[in-house]
C-alpha cells in the first residue's frame, strides 16, 4: 500500500482516534476501526510455542524445543522450518503476530532468560533469527524479534540502566537486529524494558529513529514490551509506534495533550499509524477479515510429533563420548534421576505454553523397547509447582459475592487480566481439586493469605511477594507445600485472599524419596546394569523470565548423585537436561555427556532417538560453558545503584576466552562431537569464500559444522565467527566445503563509521578449542 492510500485512510480520523489505535485493546489484542477498514489483530507470545490469548487454560498448542537447542543445529534451514511451523500454530489460533524470536545475546551465563535466545554470537543469532522470520512471514504471520536492545539479564529488568559503549552496542547487541532487518524485513520489533545509557529503550531516538528506521530503512512497527512504556511524549518522539498491553496505558489522553501542547508533532502520530496500517495489510487485517486455514496439523498428531522429535534430537550435543554412545539397543540400562521421570521440557515465564503432553525421558526410552530400569533421583526443585490436573476456580469480589465459578484445565489460574470480564475485581478465590490416596506432597501457589485443607487437616499460610518485578510473582509465584498421607481420595482446597498481582494454583504429587534413599537406590541399579544413564539439569525455577541465576551449579545433590553412580557403574552416560551452561565437576568420572536442552513436548522421544543413534545428535554449542562460577568474561547480572556496566566490551563469550579475559572454558562455543569423526584438508581462500575438504573417517554417516573465525591482526580486536556451513557426509566420504564470509562480521565500529578488517588469519575450526586449519587474510 502506498503512502497516498494510507494518508487517505487517516485523513478523516481525529487525533483522539489515531492515538486510540496506538495502544492495545487488551492483553494481546489491538483495536479495529471500521471507517478505515482496520480489523482487530491478535498477538501471542511465541519463542517455544504459540500460547494464544490466555496465560492459563488456553487452547492446547505444540511445545517446541527451546531456542538454544534449535540453534545448536547451526542450520538456517531448521530456523526457517521452525518459523513456518510456528506460523501454522498461530494460524490455527487466528493469531496475526507471534512475539519472537528473542535475539538478545548470551552475555553472561547467569541470565535467567537465555533459554529463549539463540547464542552468545551476534552473527549466528542474526542469521538464525532472519531465517525464522522468513519462514514465519512466508505464511502471512508477522514475526517480532526482541528485545531492542541490551536486555541480557532479568534482575531489575524494568529499571536497570545497561551501560554500553557505542562500539560494543554496534558490533554485538545491535548486529543481530541489523541482520534480521536486512535479510528478512520483520514486520514488527519489540523495544525492551531496560534503559540504555540513561534513556529508556522505548525512548531511544538514536536507536529507534536514527538507526532502525533511518540508517537501516526499516518500515515496520516498533511495539513496547508489555508494561515497558514509561512516558507519552518522549516515547512517541523516541520512535515507539505501539504501546502494549491495553486498554489502559501511558498514552491515550496524555499523548493527545502532548500533541496539542506542541511537544509531539501530529506527523509523528501519523507515522506510527501508517506503520500499524502497513502491518495490518501484511497480516490480512485490512479491508476484510483474514481467511484462516483449517487444514493444519493438530499439536499432538503424528506429523507434528515427528517434526518436534527430529528438531529436538538434531540439536542435542555430544560433549564427551568414549564409545558408549550410541547405546546398544540390547544393553541393560539403569535410567536414573528425577529429571528422567519429570523431564524439563520448557522454561518458565511468558515462553511457557499449555502443551498436549510432555514426554519424559523414561517414557521415551521405554517406548523404544530397550531394556530399561527406571530409578528416581535426588530432589531438583525447592519450590511448589502447579500440578498437572484440572481444578475448580471460584472467584469472589470485594462485596463478598461469587462472581465466577469455572473449571480450569490446568491447576493454575491468572486473575486480574485486562481481558477478564468480571462484574467487580476478584479479591478472594477458592481453588479445589481431588487428590488421590497415598503419600502426597500438596500445596498452594500465589501471593496472599491462604487456608489450605486436605484430609481433615487445615493449614494457615502466608505467601509473601518475592519480587519487585511487576510480573515476577505472576511468572514465578511463591508457594507453600507439605507432605500428607491420605487413606482415600480427598479434596484439596485453598481459600486465598489475594495479596497482589500473581498467578495462583494448586500443587499435588506423590511424595518423593529422600535424597539418601534415592542415591542408594541409584547406586544399586547402576551396579546391576551394563550402562547407567543419569539425567541431571535445571528446571523452570532457574530457566525463567524475570529472574536470573546466582550460580551455574546444579541444584540439590545432583553432582553427588552422578559421582556415586559413576563409581558403581560399568559405564556411565550423563544427559544434561538444561538450556544453558551448568558446572560439571564429575565430567572426568563419566564415559559420555549428552547436552539435551529443553527438548519440548516430544523431549523423551528425542533423547531416546539421540542416545540410540536413530537421529544423530549433531549439535554444536551456541554458548561457552565456564569451568567454574565467575570464570566468564562477563558474569554479574546484579546492577549497582541501578546501573549494569558492560565493562567487558566486545570481549563476550568465546571472544573473551580466546583473549584470556577468563580461564579457559570447560567447553567452547561451537564444540560438539556428534557420532562422526573428521579429518580436514588444506584451507584456501578465494575472494570471500573459504574452502576446505572434510572427510568423514567414521563408520557412520554424519553431519559436520565447518566454522570459520577471523583472528584480526589488530591487538584490540577479538576473534569472531565470520561464517559457517553444515554438511552431511556419508561414512568414508570426502566433500569439498565452501564457507562464505559474512562482511557484517568482518568490520569494526571506529569513530562513528564502519571500518573493514582487512588483515589477520581465518581459522577453520570445530570450535576454538579444535582448530583444524588456517589461511592468511
N, C-alpha and C positions, 0 to 999 in steps of 0.2 A: 504494500500500500504506500503511495507516495505522500509527501508532506501536505500537498494541497488537499487531498482527500481527508487526511487526518484533521487538518485545520477546519475543513467544512463541518466535520462531526463535532468539533469542540466549540464552534462559533456561537451556538445557541446556549451554551452552558454558563450558568452563573459561576462566580468564583467559589461560592459555597459548595456547589455540586461538584466542581472539579476537585476541590480539596477532599470532599467526602469520599471520592473514589480512591484516594491515595492512602487510606487506612483500611485494614481488613474488616470484613463484616463479622467475623467470628474468629475462633482459634486458628482455623485453617482454610477459611473461605474468603473470597473477595465479592464485593457487590457488583451487580449488573446495573445497566441503565438502558431502558427500552428506547429512549429517544435517540440515542446514538448507536443502537444495535449491539450494545455490550451485554454479553451473557455473564452470569456469575461464574467464577472459576474456583477450583478446589486445589489445594496444595497438600502434600503429605511428606512427613519425614521419610527418609529412604536409604540411608547408607547400606543397610543389610536387609532390606525388605521394605515394601510399601505398606506402612501400617494403616493408612487411611485417615479418617477424620476423628478417630477416637483413641485416646490414650489407653483405655481399658475396655475390654469386652467388645472390641470391634470385630470385623469380619476376619476369618482365618486367611492368612496370607503367607506366601512362601518365605522362609527364613534362609537367606543366602549365607555363604561363608563370609567372614569379616574381611575388611578391605586389605589388611596386611597379608592375609592368606591368599587372597586373589592376586594381589600384586606380586607375590612370591613366584608366580609363574613367569614373570617378566615378559608376558605376552600381551601386546596391544590387542591381539585378536580376542583374548579372553576378556579384557576390559570392554571391548565393543560388544561381545556377546552378552555380557552381564547387563550392559546398558539396554540392549534390546529386550532381554528377559524381564528386567525391571519395568520397562515400558509396558509390557504385556500385563504385569501385575497391576500397574497403575490404570491401564485402560479397563481392566476387569472391574475396578472400583470407581471408575469415572473420575480419575484424578488427572488434572491438567499439567501440574508441575511437581516433580519429585525433588526434594531438598537434598541434593548430593550431586557429585561426590565431595568428600572432605579432602581438601588439598593442602592443609597445614602440614608442616614437616615434623618429623620425629627429632625435635631439637634436643630434648633430654628424655631418657628412658623412663623418667618418673611420671610423665604425662598420663593422666588417667584416661584420656580420650584418644590416645594414639591408635587404639584398635580400629577406629573409624577412618584413619588416614593411611595413605599408601606407604610412605617411606621417609627416610632421612635425606633423600637426594631430590633436588628440585627437577632435574631432567626426567628421571624415572617417574616421579609423581606427575609432572605436567603432561607427559606423553600418554601415560595410562589414563589420566583424567580426560584428556582430549578424546581418546578412543571411546571411553564410557559415554561421554556427551554425544559423540557422533552416533553411537548405537542407539541411545535413548531417543534422540531427536529425529532419527530416521523414521521413527514410528509416530511422530507428531506429539510427543510428550516432552515438555520443557525440562531441562536439567538446571541445576543451581549449584555450581561449585562454591564452596565456602571454606573458611570464614575469612574475609578480607579485612585485616591482614595482621600478621604477628600474633596469632592466637594459638600458641603451642603449649599452654598449660591451663589448668582449671581453677587453681587457687585464686580466690578474689577476682574471678574472671570478669565480673561486671564492672569493676572499678580499677583493676590493675593498669598501670601505665607501662607498656612494653617499650623499652628504650633501645632503639636500634639505629645504628649509623646508616647513612644513605647507601653506601656500597653494599653492606650486608643485606639491607632491605631489597635492593635491586637484584643482586646476584643469587640470593637464596629464596626469600619469602614471597616476593612478587613474581619470581620467574615461573612457578607452576601456573599461576593465573594467566600470565602473559602467553605461555604456550597453549593453554586451553583456549584462550580468546583467539589467538592467531590460527590455530589448527582446527577448531571446531565451532567457534562462534556460539557459545552457550547463550540461551535466550534470557537467562537470569543469573545473577550472582547474589551472594549474601554478605552483608557487612557484619563485622564481628562485634562482640560485646566490649572489648577492651579499648583503652586509649593507646595511641601510638605517638610517642614523643610529646605527650602532654595534650593531645587532641583526640576526642572520641573517634573511633573508626567510622561511625555514622556521620561524622562531620569533617572527614579528612578530604578537603577540597583538592589538595595536591594529588592524593592517590586516586580519589573517585572521579574528579573532573579533569585535572590536567593529564594524568597518566592513563587511567582506564578509558575514559570517554574521549579524551583529546588525542594523546600520543598513540594509543592503540586503536582509536577509531571505533570503539565498541558501541553498538546501537541498542543493547539490551537494557533490561530493567534491574536496578540495584535495590534489593529489599533489605530491611533490617533483620538481624537475628531477633528472636522472639523477646519482646520487652527490652530491647537494646537501645532504642532511641531515647535520647536524653533531652532533646530540645526541639523547638519548632523552626524558627528562622535559621539558626546555624546548620541544622541537619538538611533542611531544604536547599540552602545555598551550598552546602558541602557535598552535594551530589546524590544524596539518598532520594530514591524515587517512591518507595512504598514502605509504610510502617506496618509491622506485624507484631502481635495479632490485633484484632478489634473485638468489639466495636469501639471501645474507648482507646485513647492514646494521646500522645503529646501534641498532635497536630490539630485537626478539627478547627474550632473557633480560634485557637491560639495562632495557627498558621494563617487563617483568614485575616486576623488582626495584624500579623506581621506584614502581610502584603499591603493592607490598607495603610499601614504606617510607613511604607516605603522601605522596610527592612529587607523584603524579598520582592523582586520584580515578578509580575504575573507571568512573564515569559518563562521564568524558571518553573512555575507550576505547569505551564503548557508543555514544557519539555518532558517533565515527569509523566504527564498524562499521555503524551504521544508514545512514550516507551511502554506504558501499560497497554495502550491500544494495539501496539505492534505485537506485544506478547499475546494478546487475545486473538489476533489474526493468526499467529503462528500455531496456536494450540486449538484452533477451531472454536473460539468463543466470541466471534464477531459476526453479527447479522443473522446467525441461525445457530441453534444448539448443535454441538458436535454429534455426529453419529458414532456411537461406541460399538466396537466389535463384541460379539457374543460367543465366538467360536474359539476362545482362548483356553489353554490348559488350566486345570484347577491346581491349587497348591500341592495337593497330595497325589496327583495322578502319576502314572508311570513315566510319562515324558518329563515332567518337572523333576521327579525324584532322580532319574538318571542324570539329568543335566547338573543338578546340585551335587550329586555324589562325585561326578567327574571333575567339576570345577574345584571342589574342596581337595580331593586327593592329589590333583596335579600340582597344587601349590605347596603341599607339605614338603618339608625339607629334612633330608637326612644329614645330621650333623656329625655322626660318628657311626662306623659300621666295620666290625672285624670279620664280616662274612655271615653273621647270624641272620641278617635281612637280605632278601625277603624270607619270611618264615616258611619252613617246610610245612605243607598243609597237614601232613600226618603227625607232626610233632605234638607231644603233650604240652599244653601251655597253662601256666598259672597266671591268670589275669588279675592284677591286684590294684586296689586304690579306690577311694571314694569317687574320684572323677571317672573311673571306668564305669561305675554304676550311675552316676549323676553327671554326665559329661557336660561341660560348659559349652553350649553351642552358640551363644551370643553374649555381647556385653550389655551393660546397663545403660539407662538413660533414654534419650529420645530415639536411639537406634534400635531399641527393642521392639519386637512385633509379637503378635499372637499367632504362633505357628500351628499348623495342623498336628504336628508331633515333633519331638526332638529325640532322635535315635541315639541311644547311649553306645559307647564302645563295646560294652558287654553284650548288648543285643545285636550289634553289628557283627561281631566275631561269631556269636552263636549261630547267626543266620547263614554263615559260610559252611557250616558242617564241620569246622575244625574242632579238635578235641580240646575244649577249654574248661578249666575250673575257675570260677569267679570268686574272689575273696575281697571283702570290704577293706577299706584302709582307714587311715587316721583322719581326723576332722580337718576340713579345708575352709570352713566358714566360721565366723564369730558372731553372726547376726541372724535373726529370724528372717525367713523369706516367705513370700506368699506361696501358698500351696497350689498344686495342680488339680483343682477341683472347682466346682461351682459353689456359689453361696447366695443366700438371700440378703438383700440390702434394703433396710428401711430407713428413710431419711425423715427427720423431724425439724421443723422450723423453730424460730425463737418463740413463737406463740405456743409451742408445745404440740401443734397439730402434725399429724402424719402427712407429709407432702409427697412421698414417693414410696412405693413398695414393689421392688423388682427382683429378679433373679439374674445375677451376673454369671456369665460362662467362665469367668476367671475369679480366683479368690483375691481380687484386688479391685478397687473402685476409685475413680477420680471424682472429687467433689469440688464444686465451685467453678467448673469450666464455663467459658463465655457462652457456649452453645447449649448448655443445660437450661431448659425452660422449666423453672420451678416457681410456684406462687410466692415463695419467700426463701431467703438464703437458708441453707441447712446448717444447723448448729449442733445437731446430735445425730448419730447414726447407730443402728443396731445391725451387726453382721452375724450371720449364723450359718452353720453347715454341720452335717453329720460326719462324725469321726469314727472309724472302725474300732473294734475291740482290740486290746493288746497294749503293749508298752508303746506309748506315743509321746512325741515332743510337740506341744501345741503352743500357740502364741498369737499375738496381735501386732500389727504394724500401723504407724501413723503418728501424728502429733496431737496430744491431748490427754485427758483423763479417761481411763477405761476401767470397767468392771468386767472381768472375764470369768465365765462359769463353764464348768465341764465336769461331768461325772459326779455331781453333788458338791464339788468344791468351788469356792469363789475366791478371786484374787483382785485386789485393787491395784491398779497400775498407773504410774505417771510416765508419760512418754514425752520427753523434752526435745525441742528442736536441736539438731546437731549441726546446723549450717546457717551461715549468714547469706548464702546464695538464695536468690528469690525462688529458684526451683529445686534447691538441694534436697529439701525434705520431701519433695514430690518425686524426685528421680531416685533417691535412695532413702526411704523413710526409716526412722528409728523403729526399733521393735523390742518386744519382750517375749520370752518363751520359758516354758517349764516342762518337766517330764512327769507324765501321769501313767497309771496302769488302769485300763478300762476293762471291766468284766463283760461289757456288752457295748454295741454301738451307741454312741452318746452324742448329744448336740453340743457343739462348741458355740458359745455366744459371747460376743464382745459388744458391750454397750459403751459407746465412745462419745464424750463431749469434745467437740472439735476445738483444738487449740490454735491451729494455724493452717495455712495452705499446705496440704500434704496429700499423699496417696495413702489409702487405708486398705488393710487386708487381714486375712487370717492365715495362720501357719499351722500345719499338721503333717507330721511324717513319723514313721517308725523311729523309736529311739535307737540311735546308732550305738555300736560297741564303744568301749573306752579305747583310747589310743594304745594303751599297753596290750589289751586283748587283740586289737587289730594288728599290731606289729607281730605278736606271737603267732597269730593265725597265718599271716602273710609269710613268715619265715618257714613255717611248716609246709605250706603249699608250694613255696618256691623250691624247697629241698626235694620234694616229691616229683617235680615236673622236669621236663627237658629244657624248657625255656620259661623264664619268668618275665612277664610284660607288666611293668609298673607304670601306672598313669598318674602323673602329678600335674600341678598347674595352678592357675588363678581362677577366680570366679568374678561375677558381676560386682562383688564388693571392691575389687581393685580396678577392674577394667570398666570404667563407667564415666559418664558425663558428670560434671560438677565437682569431682573430687580427684585429687592427684594421689599418687603413691608416695610413701615415705621410705621404702626400701624395695630392692629387687629380689629379696629373699622370698622363697616360697612360704606361704602362710602355714602355721601349725608345725607339726613334726614330720612333714613330708620328706625332708632331707634325711632324717633319721630312718624313715621307712625304706628309702631307696638303699641306703648303705647296709641296712640289716638284710634286705633281700639279696643284694649283690654278694654279701658274704656267704649266704646259704645256697644260692642258685648255681647251677652249672653254667648257664648263660643268662644274661640279664639285658633286656631291652627297656628303655625308658621312653614313654610317649609324653611329650610336654604339651599339655592342653592349655595354651596361653597364646595371646595375640602379640605380646610384647616381651622384651628380654626378661629373663629370670636368671638368678645365680644358680650354678650347678656345681657345688663343691664335690660332688660324687662322680664327676664326668670321667675321671680316670679309673673308676672302680667298675664301670659297666661296659658292656660289649657294643651297644648301639644306642643312638638317641634319634628319635624322630620328633621334630617340631611340627605340631598338628594345628596350631592356631585355634580359632574359634570356628568350627567347621560347619555351622549351620544345621538345618533340620535333619539332614542325612549324615550327620557327623560320624556316627558309629559305623555306617556302611563305608564311608570314605576312608576312615582309619583302617578298617579291616582290609579294604582293597589295597591300600598303601603297604601295610605290613606283609601281606601275602604276595605282593607284586602284581596283582591283577591290573592295577593302574600304577605307573611309576611315579613315586613322589619326587619329582624332578625340580622342586622349588629351590630358589636361591634366596638367602636372607635379604630383606629390604631395610634392615637397620642393624647396626653393630651391637653385639652383646658384650657389655662390660664384664671384666673378670671379677670386679668387686664393687660394692656400693661406693659411690663417689668417684670411681675411676672412669669418668666420661668427660669429654671436652666441655660439655655443658651439663650441669647437674641440677642446680637449685630451681625449684618451682615456687618457692615462697617469697613474695615481694618484701622488700624492706621499705617502710614508710610509703607503701603504695606503689613502689617502682620495681620493675623486674628488668635489670640491665642484661642485654645480650652481649656480655663482655667478650665472649669467645669470638665474636665477629663472624667471619666466613669459615672458621675452622670448626664446623659442626660435624659430628659423627665421624665417618671414616676419614674425612679431610683432617680433622684434629688428631686422630690416632696416628695417621701417616706422618704428621708434622711433630709427633712426640709431645703433644699437648696433654696426653694422659698415658697411663700404662697401656701396653698392647691389649686389645680386646680378647675375650675368650673366643669369639667367632666374629669374623669380618663381615661387613656388608658385602653381599654378592657371593658369600660362601655357601656351599651345598654340594653334596656328593651324588645324589641320585643313585641309580643302580648300575651306571656305566662306568667305564674307565677310559681316559682320554690321553692322547698324545697330540702335540701341536707341531706344525711345521714352521717354516720361515715366515716372518711377518714382513709384508711390503706395504707401501703407501703410494697411492696414485691419486693425486688431487686431494679430495676429501673422503676417500674410501680406503679403509684399512682391509687388507686381505690376508687370510691365513688358511692353511689346510688343517682340518681336525680329523683324527682317526679314532673311531670307537674300538678300543682294543679289548673290550669285554665280550662275554658270551651272550649278552642281552642287547636287543635294540634299546636305544636310549636317547634322551634329549639333553643337549648341551646349551648353555648360555654363554656365548662368547662376548666378553666385556672389554671395552676399550676405555682407558683412562688417560687423561693428559697430565703429565708432570711438568708444569711450566718451568722455564729456566729461571724465572724471577723468584727470589727468595720469599717474598711476601705473598706469593700466590700458592694456594693449596692445590693438591692433586684433586681432580674432579672427573666424574664419569662424563664421557662425551659421546658415547654410542654403545649399542649392543645389538646382537642378533641371536634369536633362538633357532636351533636347528635340530631336526630329528634325523638320526643316523643309524642305519642298520648295523648289527654286530659285525665287526671286522671290516667295515667300510670306511672310506675316506671321502670327505666332502670339502670342497672349496667354499669358504665363508667370506662374504663381503660385509663389512660394517661401515655404514655411512656415518660420518662425523657430523654432529648437530652443531651448527655455527653458533647457536644461542648459548652453548656451554663453553665455547672457545673465545670468550671475551671477558673483560673486566670493566666495572664501572669506575671511571677515572675522571675526577674533577667535573662531574656533570655530564659526561658523554661515555658511550660505549667505545672501548678500545680493543681491537682484536689481539689475541695472544698468538704470536707467530713463531715462538721458539720454545724448545723443550723436547720431551720424549713422549711418545704414545706407547702406553703399556697395554699389552693383551693379557688378560688375567681371568682367573676363576675366583674373583675377589682379590683384594690387595695382599692377602696372605698367601696367594698362589699365583705369582706372575709367570706366564709361560713364554713371553717374548716381548720385544720392543723394537721401535723404529724411531729414528730422529725425525722431528717435525721440520 
